[in-house]
Amino acid sequence: MITDIFKNVSKENRKLSEYLDRKSVCKELNICETTFTNYVNTKNLPKIKVNRRVFVKREDLNNWLDSYK
């Protein structure tokens, strides 16, 4: 399933901003917020928490996706 998500991410989007919020990751990967939370909790998607907000570093996201190729 994660390999299908990888197909949705274009090469241009992989180099835009350094940090993505939860909604941006969901939009880019075409997944819902529940799936994002599931990936963070069970698939070890790296995250950064600032107060109640969750961010993902783009480089970490790309590396995480590459590990499922």
LUMGU-333000 format. One record per atom (N, C-alpha, C, O): z, y, x. Coordinates in steps of 0.1 Angstrom, whole numbers, padded with zeros to 4 digits, always signed. Layout:
residues N
ZYX ...
END
This chain:
residues 69
+0000-0012+0008 +0000+0000+0000 +0000+0013+0009 -0007+0022+0006 +0008+0013+0019 +0008+0024+0028 -0005+0026+0035 -0009+0037+0038 -0013+0015+0038 -0026+0017+0044 -0035+0024+0034 -0044+0031+0039 -0034+0022+0021 -0042+0029+0012 -0039+0044+0012 -0048+0052+0010 -0027+0047+0014 -0023+0062+0014 -0029+0068+0027 -0034+0080+0026 -0030+0061+0038 -0035+0066+0050 -0050+0071+0048 -0054+0080+0054 -0057+0064+0039 -0071+0068+0037 -0072+0081+0030 -0082+0088+0031 -0062+0085+0023 -0062+0098+0016 -0060+0110+0025 -0063+0121+0021 -0055+0108+0036 -0051+0119+0045 -0063+0122+0054 -0068+0113+0062 -0069+0134+0053 -0080+0137+0061 -0076+0142+0075 -0064+0146+0077 -0085+0142+0084 -0082+0146+0097 -0078+0161+0098 -0070+0165+0106 -0084+0169+0090 -0081+0184+0090 -0066+0186+0085 -0059+0194+0091 -0062+0178+0075 -0048+0180+0070 -0038+0176+0080 -0026+0180+0079 -0041+0167+0089 -0032+0162+0098 -0028+0172+0109 -0018+0170+0117 -0035+0184+0109 -0032+0193+0120 -0028+0207+0114 -0028+0217+0122 -0024+0208+0102 -0022+0222+0096 -0008+0227+0100 -0007+0234+0110 +0002+0225+0092 +0015+0231+0095 +0024+0221+0102 +0022+0208+0101 +0034+0226+0109 +0043+0217+0117 +0053+0210+0108 +0056+0198+0110 +0058+0216+0097 +0068+0210+0089 +0063+0210+0074 +0057+0220+0070 +0065+0199+0067 +0061+0198+0053 +0073+0196+0045 +0082+0189+0048 +0073+0202+0033 +0084+0199+0024 +0080+0187+0016 +0069+0182+0017 +0089+0182+0007 +0087+0170+0000 +0075+0171-0009 +0067+0161-0009 +0073+0182-0016 +0061+0183-0025 +0048+0183-0017 +0038+0177-0022 +0048+0189-0006 +0036+0189+0003 +0032+0175+0007 +0020+0172+0007 +0042+0168+0011 +0040+0154+0016 +0034+0146+0004 +0025+0138+0006 +0040+0147-0007 +0036+0140-0019 +0022+0144-0023 +0014+0135-0026 +0019+0156-0022 +0005+0161-0026 -0005+0156-0016 -0016+0151-0020 -0002+0156-0003 -0011+0152+0007 -0014+0137+0007 -0025+0133+0009 -0003+0129+0004 -0004+0115+0004 -0008+0109-0010 -0011+0098-0012 -0008+0118-0020 -0011+0115-0033 -0001+0104-0039 -0005+0094-0044 +0012+0107-0037 +0022+0099-0042 +0032+0107-0050 +0032+0119-0049 +0041+0101-0058 +0050+0108-0066 +0063+0110-0057 +0065+0104-0047 +0072+0118-0062 +0084+0121-0055 +0094+0109-0054 +0101+0108-0044 +0093+0100-0064 +0101+0088-0063 +0096+0079-0052 +0105+0073-0045 +0083+0078-0050 +0078+0070-0040 +0082+0076-0026 +0085+0069-0017 +0081+0089-0025 +0085+0096-0013 +0100+0092-0009 +0103+0088+0002 +0109+0093-0019 +0123+0090-0017 +0124+0075-0013 +0132+0072-0004 +0116+0067-0019 +0117+0053-0016 +0112+0050-0001 +0119+0042+0006 +0102+0057+0003 +0097+0056+0017 +0108+0061+0027 +0110+0055+0037 +0114+0072+0023 +0125+0077+0032 +0136+0067+0033 +0142+0065+0044 +0140+0061+0022 +0152+0052+0022 +0149+0038+0027 +0158+0032+0033 +0137+0033+0024 +0135+0019+0027 +0125+0017+0038 +0125+0006+0045 +0115+0026+0040 +0105+0024+0050 +0107+0033+0062 +0098+0034+0071 +0119+0039+0063 +0122+0047+0075 +0113+0059+0078 +0110+0062+0089 +0108+0065+0067 +0100+0078+0069 +0110+0088+0075 +0120+0091+0069 +0107+0094+0087 +0116+0104+0093 +0116+0116+0085 +0106+0121+0080 +0128+0122+0083 +0130+0134+0075 +0140+0143+0082 +0148+0139+0091 +0140+0156+0078 +0149+0165+0083 +0155+0172+0070 +0148+0177+0062 +0169+0171+0069 +0175+0177+0058 +0181+0191+0061 +0189+0192+0071 +0178+0201+0054 +0184+0214+0055 +0190+0217+0042 +0183+0220+0032 +0203+0217+0041 +0211+0218+0029 +0206+0208+0019 +0208+0196+0022 +0199+0212+0008 +0194+0202-0001 +0180+0199+0000 +0174+0191-0007 +0173+0206+0009 +0159+0205+0010 +0155+0195+0021 +0162+0193+0031 +0144+0188+0019 +0140+0177+0028 +0126+0181+0033 +0117+0185+0026 +0125+0180+0047 +0113+0183+0053 +0109+0172+0062 +0117+0163+0066 +0096+0171+0065 +0091+0160+0074 +0082+0167+0084 +0073+0175+0080 +0085+0164+0096 +0076+0170+0107 +0063+0163+0107 +0062+0151+0106 +0052+0171+0107 +0039+0166+0106 +0036+0155+0117 +0030+0145+0114 +0040+0157+0129 +0038+0147+0139 +0045+0134+0136 +0040+0124+0138 +0057+0135+0131 +0065+0123+0127 +0058+0116+0115 +0057+0103+0115 +0052+0123+0106 +0045+0117+0095 +0033+0110+0100 +0030+0099+0096 +0025+0117+0109 +0013+0111+0114 +0016+0098+0122 +0009+0088+0121 +0027+0098+0130 +0031+0086+0137 +0036+0075+0128 +0033+0063+0130 +0043+0079+0118 +0047+0069+0108 +0035+0062+0101 +0035+0050+0099 +0025+0071+0097 +0013+0065+0091 +0006+0056+0100 +0000+0046+0096 +0005+0060+0113 -0003+0053+0123 +0004+0039+0125 -0003+0029+0128 +0017+0038+0123 +0024+0025+0125 +0020+0015+0115 +0022+0003+0116 +0014+0020+0103 +0010+0011+0093 -0005+0009+0092 -0010+0003+0082 -0012+0013+0102 -0026+0011+0103 -0030-0004+0104 -0041-0008+0104 
END
